[in-house]
Amino acid sequence: MQEYSSDFENRVLDDDEIEELPERSKKQAMKRGVMMRCPCCGEGKIYRKYLKIVDRCGKCDEELGHIRTDDFAPWATILILGHLLAPFIIDVERNIAPPLWVSLSIFLPIIVVATLVMLPPIKGACLGLMWALRMRGDEQH
């Protein structure tokens, strides 16, 4: 198995080299990602735009631009929001049963806003986890 690491001049590492690297804290990296901060130093910002990851951390110079979270962050966002909002929506529909237009005019904006608010921190957590595991997002196994 070969893996990419920004710790060694952006080159592919062998299994022996990977084992020699210090372990990174997954929990701390994900926490920093949720705060939309660099998973390495916790100070630099990870986004230059809404969901566009910076190439390098502005504080510690850690490379982040090569990490591709792709569909994992939207999938996790849908999973989390679905579990949070679905019981509420079902309860309202069962007990109050408002007309369709009322339901749509209330729930659609809530779902859209909640998704847009939660996506960056969740993508940050995904980025932090992938950074801690020394993944790029293009692994083939």
Biotite code that builds the C-alpha atoms (Angstrom):
import biotite.structure as struc

atoms = struc.array([
    struc.Atom([0.000, 0.000, 0.000], chain_id="A", res_id=1, res_name="MET", atom_name="CA", element="C"),
    struc.Atom([1.262, 3.439, -0.839], chain_id="A", res_id=2, res_name="GLN", atom_name="CA", element="C"),
    struc.Atom([0.118, 6.663, 0.667], chain_id="A", res_id=3, res_name="GLU", atom_name="CA", element="C"),
    struc.Atom([0.614, 10.374, 0.144], chain_id="A", res_id=4, res_name="TYR", atom_name="CA", element="C"),
    struc.Atom([1.959, 12.562, 2.905], chain_id="A", res_id=5, res_name="SER", atom_name="CA", element="C"),
    struc.Atom([2.680, 16.267, 2.968], chain_id="A", res_id=6, res_name="SER", atom_name="CA", element="C"),
    struc.Atom([5.074, 15.522, 5.850], chain_id="A", res_id=7, res_name="ASP", atom_name="CA", element="C"),
    struc.Atom([7.692, 14.310, 3.381], chain_id="A", res_id=8, res_name="PHE", atom_name="CA", element="C"),
    struc.Atom([7.814, 16.728, 0.483], chain_id="A", res_id=9, res_name="GLU", atom_name="CA", element="C"),
    struc.Atom([4.624, 15.570, -1.265], chain_id="A", res_id=10, res_name="ASN", atom_name="CA", element="C"),
    struc.Atom([5.828, 12.171, -2.291], chain_id="A", res_id=11, res_name="ARG", atom_name="CA", element="C"),
    struc.Atom([4.340, 8.692, -2.120], chain_id="A", res_id=12, res_name="VAL", atom_name="CA", element="C"),
    struc.Atom([5.422, 6.796, 0.973], chain_id="A", res_id=13, res_name="LEU", atom_name="CA", element="C"),
    struc.Atom([6.094, 3.084, 1.371], chain_id="A", res_id=14, res_name="ASP", atom_name="CA", element="C"),
    struc.Atom([4.433, 1.030, 4.113], chain_id="A", res_id=15, res_name="ASP", atom_name="CA", element="C"),
    struc.Atom([7.611, 1.121, 6.229], chain_id="A", res_id=16, res_name="ASP", atom_name="CA", element="C"),
    struc.Atom([7.818, 4.917, 6.014], chain_id="A", res_id=17, res_name="GLU", atom_name="CA", element="C"),
    struc.Atom([4.141, 5.275, 6.960], chain_id="A", res_id=18, res_name="ILE", atom_name="CA", element="C"),
    struc.Atom([4.634, 3.173, 10.104], chain_id="A", res_id=19, res_name="GLU", atom_name="CA", element="C"),
    struc.Atom([7.514, 5.421, 11.192], chain_id="A", res_id=20, res_name="GLU", atom_name="CA", element="C"),
    struc.Atom([5.381, 8.588, 11.061], chain_id="A", res_id=21, res_name="LEU", atom_name="CA", element="C"),
    struc.Atom([3.931, 9.827, 14.345], chain_id="A", res_id=22, res_name="PRO", atom_name="CA", element="C"),
    struc.Atom([0.236, 9.054, 14.820], chain_id="A", res_id=23, res_name="GLU", atom_name="CA", element="C"),
    struc.Atom([-2.111, 12.012, 14.418], chain_id="A", res_id=24, res_name="ARG", atom_name="CA", element="C"),
    struc.Atom([-5.055, 12.523, 16.758], chain_id="A", res_id=25, res_name="SER", atom_name="CA", element="C"),
    struc.Atom([-8.240, 11.831, 14.802], chain_id="A", res_id=26, res_name="LYS", atom_name="CA", element="C"),
    struc.Atom([-10.466, 13.348, 17.475], chain_id="A", res_id=27, res_name="LYS", atom_name="CA", element="C"),
    struc.Atom([-8.463, 16.585, 17.683], chain_id="A", res_id=28, res_name="GLN", atom_name="CA", element="C"),
    struc.Atom([-8.205, 16.885, 13.888], chain_id="A", res_id=29, res_name="ALA", atom_name="CA", element="C"),
    struc.Atom([-11.958, 16.401, 13.483], chain_id="A", res_id=30, res_name="MET", atom_name="CA", element="C"),
    struc.Atom([-12.692, 18.916, 16.252], chain_id="A", res_id=31, res_name="LYS", atom_name="CA", element="C"),
    struc.Atom([-10.483, 21.473, 14.558], chain_id="A", res_id=32, res_name="ARG", atom_name="CA", element="C"),
    struc.Atom([-12.163, 20.675, 11.234], chain_id="A", res_id=33, res_name="GLY", atom_name="CA", element="C"),
    struc.Atom([-15.618, 21.267, 12.718], chain_id="A", res_id=34, res_name="VAL", atom_name="CA", element="C"),
    struc.Atom([-14.342, 24.671, 13.865], chain_id="A", res_id=35, res_name="MET", atom_name="CA", element="C"),
    struc.Atom([-13.190, 25.174, 10.224], chain_id="A", res_id=36, res_name="MET", atom_name="CA", element="C"),
    struc.Atom([-9.562, 25.449, 11.314], chain_id="A", res_id=37, res_name="ARG", atom_name="CA", element="C"),
    struc.Atom([-6.432, 23.677, 10.118], chain_id="A", res_id=38, res_name="CYS", atom_name="CA", element="C"),
    struc.Atom([-6.370, 20.100, 11.443], chain_id="A", res_id=39, res_name="PRO", atom_name="CA", element="C"),
    struc.Atom([-2.616, 20.409, 12.010], chain_id="A", res_id=40, res_name="CYS", atom_name="CA", element="C"),
    struc.Atom([-2.252, 23.654, 13.988], chain_id="A", res_id=41, res_name="CYS", atom_name="CA", element="C"),
    struc.Atom([-5.862, 24.600, 14.771], chain_id="A", res_id=42, res_name="GLY", atom_name="CA", element="C"),
    struc.Atom([-5.245, 28.247, 13.854], chain_id="A", res_id=43, res_name="GLU", atom_name="CA", element="C"),
    struc.Atom([-5.340, 28.691, 10.087], chain_id="A", res_id=44, res_name="GLY", atom_name="CA", element="C"),
    struc.Atom([-8.592, 28.693, 8.133], chain_id="A", res_id=45, res_name="LYS", atom_name="CA", element="C"),
    struc.Atom([-9.353, 25.695, 5.916], chain_id="A", res_id=46, res_name="ILE", atom_name="CA", element="C"),
    struc.Atom([-11.668, 27.496, 3.466], chain_id="A", res_id=47, res_name="TYR", atom_name="CA", element="C"),
    struc.Atom([-10.923, 30.352, 1.126], chain_id="A", res_id=48, res_name="ARG", atom_name="CA", element="C"),
    struc.Atom([-14.547, 30.371, -0.087], chain_id="A", res_id=49, res_name="LYS", atom_name="CA", element="C"),
    struc.Atom([-17.730, 28.676, 1.119], chain_id="A", res_id=50, res_name="TYR", atom_name="CA", element="C"),
    struc.Atom([-16.498, 25.085, 0.536], chain_id="A", res_id=51, res_name="LEU", atom_name="CA", element="C"),
    struc.Atom([-13.235, 25.665, -1.341], chain_id="A", res_id=52, res_name="LYS", atom_name="CA", element="C"),
    struc.Atom([-10.312, 24.296, 0.669], chain_id="A", res_id=53, res_name="ILE", atom_name="CA", element="C"),
    struc.Atom([-7.129, 26.377, 0.816], chain_id="A", res_id=54, res_name="VAL", atom_name="CA", element="C"),
    struc.Atom([-4.005, 24.924, -0.777], chain_id="A", res_id=55, res_name="ASP", atom_name="CA", element="C"),
    struc.Atom([-1.947, 25.472, 2.375], chain_id="A", res_id=56, res_name="ARG", atom_name="CA", element="C"),
    struc.Atom([-2.642, 26.576, 5.920], chain_id="A", res_id=57, res_name="CYS", atom_name="CA", element="C"),
    struc.Atom([-1.841, 30.251, 6.343], chain_id="A", res_id=58, res_name="GLY", atom_name="CA", element="C"),
    struc.Atom([-0.306, 29.653, 9.796], chain_id="A", res_id=59, res_name="LYS", atom_name="CA", element="C"),
    struc.Atom([1.627, 26.356, 9.719], chain_id="A", res_id=60, res_name="CYS", atom_name="CA", element="C"),
    struc.Atom([1.985, 25.889, 5.932], chain_id="A", res_id=61, res_name="ASP", atom_name="CA", element="C"),
    struc.Atom([0.479, 22.367, 6.054], chain_id="A", res_id=62, res_name="GLU", atom_name="CA", element="C"),
    struc.Atom([-0.777, 21.277, 2.634], chain_id="A", res_id=63, res_name="GLU", atom_name="CA", element="C"),
    struc.Atom([-4.542, 20.724, 2.626], chain_id="A", res_id=64, res_name="LEU", atom_name="CA", element="C"),
    struc.Atom([-5.550, 21.317, -0.990], chain_id="A", res_id=65, res_name="GLY", atom_name="CA", element="C"),
    struc.Atom([-4.751, 17.758, -2.059], chain_id="A", res_id=66, res_name="HIS", atom_name="CA", element="C"),
    struc.Atom([-7.317, 16.238, 0.344], chain_id="A", res_id=67, res_name="ILE", atom_name="CA", element="C"),
    struc.Atom([-10.523, 15.451, -1.535], chain_id="A", res_id=68, res_name="ARG", atom_name="CA", element="C"),
    struc.Atom([-13.554, 14.851, 0.682], chain_id="A", res_id=69, res_name="THR", atom_name="CA", element="C"),
    struc.Atom([-15.777, 14.552, -2.409], chain_id="A", res_id=70, res_name="ASP", atom_name="CA", element="C"),
    struc.Atom([-19.214, 13.108, -1.570], chain_id="A", res_id=71, res_name="ASP", atom_name="CA", element="C"),
    struc.Atom([-18.532, 12.092, 2.028], chain_id="A", res_id=72, res_name="PHE", atom_name="CA", element="C"),
    struc.Atom([-19.413, 15.486, 3.541], chain_id="A", res_id=73, res_name="ALA", atom_name="CA", element="C"),
    struc.Atom([-22.770, 15.849, 1.712], chain_id="A", res_id=74, res_name="PRO", atom_name="CA", element="C"),
    struc.Atom([-23.610, 12.238, 2.543], chain_id="A", res_id=75, res_name="TRP", atom_name="CA", element="C"),
    struc.Atom([-22.822, 12.796, 6.243], chain_id="A", res_id=76, res_name="ALA", atom_name="CA", element="C"),
    struc.Atom([-24.810, 16.059, 6.218], chain_id="A", res_id=77, res_name="THR", atom_name="CA", element="C"),
    struc.Atom([-27.858, 14.327, 4.751], chain_id="A", res_id=78, res_name="ILE", atom_name="CA", element="C"),
    struc.Atom([-27.534, 11.491, 7.260], chain_id="A", res_id=79, res_name="LEU", atom_name="CA", element="C"),
    struc.Atom([-27.282, 13.825, 10.265], chain_id="A", res_id=80, res_name="ILE", atom_name="CA", element="C"),
    struc.Atom([-29.982, 16.278, 9.155], chain_id="A", res_id=81, res_name="LEU", atom_name="CA", element="C"),
    struc.Atom([-32.280, 13.450, 8.146], chain_id="A", res_id=82, res_name="GLY", atom_name="CA", element="C"),
    struc.Atom([-32.057, 11.983, 11.631], chain_id="A", res_id=83, res_name="HIS", atom_name="CA", element="C"),
    struc.Atom([-32.557, 15.378, 13.263], chain_id="A", res_id=84, res_name="LEU", atom_name="CA", element="C"),
    struc.Atom([-35.353, 16.782, 11.109], chain_id="A", res_id=85, res_name="LEU", atom_name="CA", element="C"),
    struc.Atom([-37.344, 13.753, 9.956], chain_id="A", res_id=86, res_name="ALA", atom_name="CA", element="C"),
    struc.Atom([-38.875, 12.936, 13.369], chain_id="A", res_id=87, res_name="PRO", atom_name="CA", element="C"),
    struc.Atom([-39.926, 16.586, 13.790], chain_id="A", res_id=88, res_name="PHE", atom_name="CA", element="C"),
    struc.Atom([-41.455, 16.770, 10.299], chain_id="A", res_id=89, res_name="ILE", atom_name="CA", element="C"),
    struc.Atom([-43.247, 13.441, 10.727], chain_id="A", res_id=90, res_name="ILE", atom_name="CA", element="C"),
    struc.Atom([-44.625, 14.545, 14.101], chain_id="A", res_id=91, res_name="ASP", atom_name="CA", element="C"),
    struc.Atom([-45.958, 17.811, 12.642], chain_id="A", res_id=92, res_name="VAL", atom_name="CA", element="C"),
    struc.Atom([-47.524, 16.007, 9.673], chain_id="A", res_id=93, res_name="GLU", atom_name="CA", element="C"),
    struc.Atom([-49.195, 13.418, 11.916], chain_id="A", res_id=94, res_name="ARG", atom_name="CA", element="C"),
    struc.Atom([-50.485, 15.732, 14.629], chain_id="A", res_id=95, res_name="ASN", atom_name="CA", element="C"),
    struc.Atom([-51.218, 18.988, 12.818], chain_id="A", res_id=96, res_name="ILE", atom_name="CA", element="C"),
    struc.Atom([-51.514, 17.874, 9.170], chain_id="A", res_id=97, res_name="ALA", atom_name="CA", element="C"),
    struc.Atom([-51.107, 21.325, 7.594], chain_id="A", res_id=98, res_name="PRO", atom_name="CA", element="C"),
    struc.Atom([-51.850, 21.803, 3.883], chain_id="A", res_id=99, res_name="PRO", atom_name="CA", element="C"),
    struc.Atom([-49.028, 20.838, 1.534], chain_id="A", res_id=100, res_name="LEU", atom_name="CA", element="C"),
    struc.Atom([-48.191, 24.434, 0.640], chain_id="A", res_id=101, res_name="TRP", atom_name="CA", element="C"),
    struc.Atom([-47.783, 25.312, 4.344], chain_id="A", res_id=102, res_name="VAL", atom_name="CA", element="C"),
    struc.Atom([-45.551, 22.308, 4.964], chain_id="A", res_id=103, res_name="SER", atom_name="CA", element="C"),
    struc.Atom([-43.380, 23.113, 1.964], chain_id="A", res_id=104, res_name="LEU", atom_name="CA", element="C"),
    struc.Atom([-43.152, 26.814, 2.772], chain_id="A", res_id=105, res_name="SER", atom_name="CA", element="C"),
    struc.Atom([-41.992, 26.015, 6.312], chain_id="A", res_id=106, res_name="ILE", atom_name="CA", element="C"),
    struc.Atom([-39.886, 22.858, 5.988], chain_id="A", res_id=107, res_name="PHE", atom_name="CA", element="C"),
    struc.Atom([-38.139, 23.538, 2.678], chain_id="A", res_id=108, res_name="LEU", atom_name="CA", element="C"),
    struc.Atom([-36.387, 26.722, 3.855], chain_id="A", res_id=109, res_name="PRO", atom_name="CA", element="C"),
    struc.Atom([-35.476, 25.058, 7.164], chain_id="A", res_id=110, res_name="ILE", atom_name="CA", element="C"),
    struc.Atom([-33.931, 22.089, 5.359], chain_id="A", res_id=111, res_name="ILE", atom_name="CA", element="C"),
    struc.Atom([-32.046, 24.258, 2.863], chain_id="A", res_id=112, res_name="VAL", atom_name="CA", element="C"),
    struc.Atom([-30.674, 26.648, 5.509], chain_id="A", res_id=113, res_name="VAL", atom_name="CA", element="C"),
    struc.Atom([-29.738, 23.813, 7.882], chain_id="A", res_id=114, res_name="ALA", atom_name="CA", element="C"),
    struc.Atom([-27.918, 22.020, 5.062], chain_id="A", res_id=115, res_name="THR", atom_name="CA", element="C"),
    struc.Atom([-25.999, 25.128, 4.010], chain_id="A", res_id=116, res_name="LEU", atom_name="CA", element="C"),
    struc.Atom([-25.050, 25.891, 7.624], chain_id="A", res_id=117, res_name="VAL", atom_name="CA", element="C"),
    struc.Atom([-23.981, 22.356, 8.525], chain_id="A", res_id=118, res_name="MET", atom_name="CA", element="C"),
    struc.Atom([-22.099, 21.432, 5.348], chain_id="A", res_id=119, res_name="LEU", atom_name="CA", element="C"),
    struc.Atom([-18.876, 23.442, 5.989], chain_id="A", res_id=120, res_name="PRO", atom_name="CA", element="C"),
    struc.Atom([-18.274, 22.129, 9.545], chain_id="A", res_id=121, res_name="PRO", atom_name="CA", element="C"),
    struc.Atom([-19.060, 18.567, 8.475], chain_id="A", res_id=122, res_name="ILE", atom_name="CA", element="C"),
    struc.Atom([-16.745, 18.871, 5.486], chain_id="A", res_id=123, res_name="LYS", atom_name="CA", element="C"),
    struc.Atom([-14.127, 20.268, 7.887], chain_id="A", res_id=124, res_name="GLY", atom_name="CA", element="C"),
    struc.Atom([-14.527, 17.229, 10.139], chain_id="A", res_id=125, res_name="ALA", atom_name="CA", element="C"),
    struc.Atom([-14.149, 14.949, 7.095], chain_id="A", res_id=126, res_name="CYS", atom_name="CA", element="C"),
    struc.Atom([-11.041, 16.861, 6.045], chain_id="A", res_id=127, res_name="LEU", atom_name="CA", element="C"),
    struc.Atom([-9.632, 16.592, 9.576], chain_id="A", res_id=128, res_name="GLY", atom_name="CA", element="C"),
    struc.Atom([-10.231, 12.848, 9.700], chain_id="A", res_id=129, res_name="LEU", atom_name="CA", element="C"),
    struc.Atom([-8.676, 12.314, 6.290], chain_id="A", res_id=130, res_name="MET", atom_name="CA", element="C"),
    struc.Atom([-5.684, 14.462, 7.268], chain_id="A", res_id=131, res_name="TRP", atom_name="CA", element="C"),
    struc.Atom([-5.220, 12.462, 10.483], chain_id="A", res_id=132, res_name="ALA", atom_name="CA", element="C"),
    struc.Atom([-5.356, 9.210, 8.508], chain_id="A", res_id=133, res_name="LEU", atom_name="CA", element="C"),
    struc.Atom([-2.969, 10.634, 5.879], chain_id="A", res_id=134, res_name="ARG", atom_name="CA", element="C"),
    struc.Atom([-5.520, 10.121, 3.090], chain_id="A", res_id=135, res_name="MET", atom_name="CA", element="C"),
    struc.Atom([-5.991, 12.171, -0.069], chain_id="A", res_id=136, res_name="ARG", atom_name="CA", element="C"),
    struc.Atom([-9.401, 10.974, -1.172], chain_id="A", res_id=137, res_name="GLY", atom_name="CA", element="C"),
    struc.Atom([-8.267, 9.218, -4.331], chain_id="A", res_id=138, res_name="ASP", atom_name="CA", element="C"),
    struc.Atom([-7.349, 5.894, -2.723], chain_id="A", res_id=139, res_name="GLU", atom_name="CA", element="C"),
    struc.Atom([-8.201, 2.913, -4.861], chain_id="A", res_id=140, res_name="GLN", atom_name="CA", element="C"),
    struc.Atom([-8.618, 0.264, -2.131], chain_id="A", res_id=141, res_name="HIS", atom_name="CA", element="C"),
])
